[in-house]
Each structure stands twice: as C-alpha cells, then as structure tokens.
Amino acid sequence: MEELSRPDAGYSSETIMAEVSWSATDGPRHSSLVLRMAPPAIGTFAAYDLVPQWQAQTAASAVGVPVADPVLETDGAWLGAPFIVMPRVEGHIVGALAHRDRWLGGLDTDRRARVFDAFLAALATIHRADPRAAPAVPRRDNAAELDFWEEYLSWSTHGRPVPALAGALAWCRAHRPIDEPDPVLLWGDVRLENAVFDDDGEPVAVLDWDMTSVGAAEHDLAWLTSLDFTMHELFGTRTDGFPDRDRTVARFEELGGRPIRDLDWYETLAMVRSTAVMTRISVLRRDTGQPLMLPIEDNPILDLLTARLT
C-alpha cells in the first residue's frame, strides 16, 4: 500500500482512494483502487447496504452497461465494515453544473449532443437488465415508493418534515397513476456527474448505485428530466447541444421501445425525492454546525415544486 486518501466526505457513503503496489512473478505491479463503505455515522439514508449496489451493477454489466468491475467484501475483519473495491476508471466526469463544465464546454455542439445521447442509451440499457439477477435490490411499486418517501420525510428531519415537501408528496399520493409499466432495474441517481466518459464521449463507467431499486423506468427518466428542469429554472440556461425535455423523452421512447406514461407525475415525485435528500444533507450540516448549502425551509426548489401542483 503506497497511499490512502479520502475525498471530501460524502453523506451517502465513504470513499477511499488507494494506490497499491506489489511484486508479481513477472515484475512489479501497480493499481489505483476505489473503496466504498457505509458512512461512519448515519447519513443520507437510515440504512446503507452494499449488497444491492453490487448486485445491481453485476446485473447491469451482464447486458453491456459499463461499470467499474466492483468486488464486494462482506467480511468486516479487513476494514472494520463491509466494502466494495473497484479499479479507478480514468476519464472525464461532468461537474454538477453541466453548462459550466470545462470538458463539455470544450466540445462542439454535435459532440455534446453525442455525449448526452450515449448517456441516455446507457440508462436505457440498464433497464434491460434482469431484476431477478439482483434479488437484494428493493422492489417498490408506486404505492410502496410513496410510503418509503413519506417515512423518509419524517426520519430525515427528526420528525419535522418540511411542510412544502409533505404537501407535494400528499399531492403525488392523491394523483398516483392507475396503471404502472412493468418494473425494471433502476439506477436511481441518474446524473451525468455519476458517469465517467472517455475522450469520444462514451460512458466507460456508471457509478453511484446507492439509490438503486426495481420499479417503473419512468422514475429514472423523471429524475434526469426534473433535474434538468430545475437547473434551467435556477440558472436560466441549458447546455448547448443537449436536447430539451420533449426530444429527450422521444429519444428515450425510441431506445426503450415503448411510450413513456404519466411523466409529469413521476417528475413531481422525483422533485420531492431529490429535494428531500438535499434537505437531509442540510439537516446533517446544521446538526454538526456546518454552513448550509441550501436553506431548509426557504429552498428555492420548493417554490418550483409547489408551482407544479397548481
């Protein structure tokens, strides 16, 4: 072991970067590794289980999704807790604000469009994985999804859910679609920044499966389109070359081979879910005396969410 480092601490997991060298019969070897473990204290979610993440990636890899070849170690004797270890995948990672990302900004419009299309194709491929190959991944129909997030709103805020979020979730429950599509394996946290791209703009690793589940594919698509909507409303711009919502949906329908249904509802629920997670992070920072990145009650995203309900 040559070097260990920890990036800025996350709230959903702990990440350790390791540089490892060893001697082999054919000469010295070296590898850059990434280890992921549960956070040292209760973080973004009440429970943190590496088995579903590992199974989801294994199932996705079987249908051609590029993953980081994770290996699960459940024996806590090594590091005091179970962990996933994987080789560090080199490439480009888009920043949280895609329209300000230096790598994307250095590409021409057509190449940026190809990056987004390749990302969308990877998402559609995930949904072709066999959920039975990942039996530990939570199965939730929409009713169970609503129950999960209702419990989360209370747990994540020490029993004091944000009224605007509770009201929006109640709206989602009252307007739940009658029919649901067949469940598929879901990535969960569908963001460009959770993928590694090569120089040609092709994904070489799909990362961060903390929120994986089995449910309607619309959940994944809505996570992506609702985040794009939020960024556009907050910053007044969109990455040049990326498709708008209608073209994104049309392309995803083409890739998935079926029409997308009730996306407005799934987007509203996605905004509840993503804002609830951001609120949880703000609560954790408040509880530890750190400055908040976003206010808890006056979060501007709450205004966007409330406006969707009228």
ABEGO torsion letter per residue (X at the ends): XABBBBBBBBAABBBBBBBBBBBBAAEBBBBBBBBBBBBABBBABABBBAAAAAAAAAAAAAAGBBBAGBBBBABAAAAGBBBBBBBBBBEBBBBABAAABAAAAABBAAAAAAAAAAAAAAAAAAAABBAAABAABBBBBAAAAAAAAAAAAAAAAGGBBBAAAAAAAAAAAAABBABBBBBBBBAGBBBAAABBBBAAGBBABBBGAAABBBBBAAAAAAAAAAAAAAAAAAAGBBBBGBBBAAAAAAAAAAAAGBBBBGAAAAAAAAAAAAAAAAAAAAAAAAAAGBBBABBAAABAAAAAAAAAAX
